[in-house]
Amino acid sequence: MLFDDNIGFTTYGIPQELFSGLMPDNITITSPKEGFMRGNMYEKEFKPYKNYTYKILKPTNKRNELLMEIMMYDFAVNDLNLSLDLHPDDENLFKAFKKYMALAYEKEMEYIKTYGPLQLDEVSATKYNWLDDPWPWNDTEEAKYV
């Protein structure tokens, strides 16, 4: 597809039927955990390569469990956002999107209160705690995500 300033995106002679049916009308999404593990949120879209499967992640402590939940909900929000760009009128997708946005926010606030900031703009007003250990790339039992 190319962009035309007057009419937006255009297919320039590519048959329109190639673009219809890319996503089914009744999109079935999977759980955020399952979607995060396999790389997409759509029940019918996961097609493993040969006999390979994804690795099941098992957090070793409460901090890692909370980080995984944050990443899982953030992934779900991003993946659903892409689908909503194509299907803005899908009420079920939008409800799931809002639900996972709220859960992601809730888990992020829980993490910040317990372990400190995830991003620089979350540094507390009373103390510059951005440099508090451990950082994700430190090879300790507390942080093994990078």
ZIKA-V358315 format. One record per residue. PHI is phi in radians with two decimals (NA if undefined). PSI is psi in degrees with one decimal (none if undefined). NEAR is the number of other C-alpha atoms within 8 Angstrom. Layout:
phi=[PHI,PHI]
psi=[PSI,PSI]
near=[NEAR,NEAR]
//
This chain:
phi=[NA,-2.12,-1.82,-1.98,-0.99,-1.49,-2.14,1.48,-1.25,-2.40,-1.63,0.79,1.52,-1.37,-0.97,-1.08,-1.12,-1.20,-1.65,-1.46,1.40,-1.15,-2.22,-1.14,-1.16,-1.81,-1.28,-1.86,-1.75,-1.71,-1.22,-1.01,-1.13,-1.11,-1.08,-1.11,-1.14,-1.73,1.72,-2.76,-1.66,-1.90,-0.93,-1.65,-1.71,-1.42,-2.24,-1.15,-1.45,0.87,-1.81,-1.34,-2.41,-1.45,-1.48,-1.42,-1.49,-2.24,-1.07,-1.67,-2.69,-1.10,-1.10,-1.14,-1.11,-1.18,-1.06,-1.15,-1.11,-1.08,-1.10,-1.10,-1.21,-1.09,-1.08,-1.05,-1.07,-1.13,-1.18,-1.18,-1.03,-1.08,-1.19,-1.16,-1.07,-1.56,-2.25,-1.14,-1.66,-1.35,-1.15,-1.16,-1.09,-1.15,-1.09,-1.11,-1.02,-1.12,-1.07,-1.27,-1.10,-1.13,-1.16,-1.07,-1.09,-1.04,-1.18,-1.13,-1.14,-1.08,-1.11,-1.06,-1.13,-1.54,-2.05,1.92,-1.20,-1.66,-2.32,-1.06,-1.33,-1.82,-1.10,-1.18,-1.29,-1.69,-2.69,-1.43,-1.77,-1.13,-1.60,-1.10,-1.43,-1.50,-1.52,-0.99,-1.53,-1.19,-1.50,-2.19,-1.10,-1.29,-2.51,-2.34,-1.56,-2.03]
psi=[145.9,162.1,129.5,125.2,-28.7,-35.0,3.1,-148.8,137.9,154.2,-11.1,65.2,-4.6,128.4,131.8,-28.3,-19.1,-24.2,-16.3,147.6,13.1,-36.0,136.9,155.8,-33.7,80.8,124.6,119.0,154.8,-178.9,153.8,-37.4,-47.8,-43.7,-41.8,-41.8,-41.1,-11.1,3.7,156.1,7.9,123.4,-43.5,0.0,-11.7,118.0,100.7,151.2,122.0,-125.7,13.4,153.9,169.5,158.1,135.9,119.9,134.2,104.5,146.0,-12.3,176.5,-39.5,-48.4,-34.5,-42.4,-41.7,-41.1,-39.6,-40.9,-48.2,-39.0,-48.8,-37.7,-40.6,-45.5,-43.8,-46.3,-42.8,-41.9,-33.3,-42.3,-41.1,-37.6,-27.3,-36.1,-28.3,65.6,-17.4,1.8,105.0,-36.8,-41.3,-43.1,-39.9,-44.8,-41.2,-49.6,-40.4,-47.4,-27.5,-45.8,-42.0,-39.0,-45.1,-44.5,-46.3,-36.9,-42.4,-39.2,-43.7,-46.7,-43.4,-36.1,-44.2,-10.8,-177.0,146.8,-26.5,159.0,-33.9,2.2,11.5,136.6,155.5,-18.7,-18.7,139.6,88.6,17.8,-31.5,5.2,139.4,166.0,151.3,154.9,-30.8,-6.1,133.7,74.6,168.2,-27.0,-26.7,106.4,31.6,-15.8,none]
near=[6,7,8,8,5,4,7,7,8,9,9,6,4,6,7,7,6,7,7,7,8,5,6,6,5,4,8,7,7,9,7,11,9,9,15,13,10,8,6,9,14,11,8,5,6,8,4,7,6,4,5,6,6,6,5,5,5,5,8,7,7,7,9,11,11,10,9,9,11,11,9,12,14,11,11,14,11,8,10,13,9,8,10,12,7,6,7,8,5,8,6,6,11,11,8,9,12,8,8,12,11,8,9,12,8,8,11,10,8,8,14,11,7,6,7,11,13,8,6,7,5,8,12,8,5,4,6,8,9,8,5,7,4,8,7,9,8,8,7,7,6,8,12,10,5,4]
//
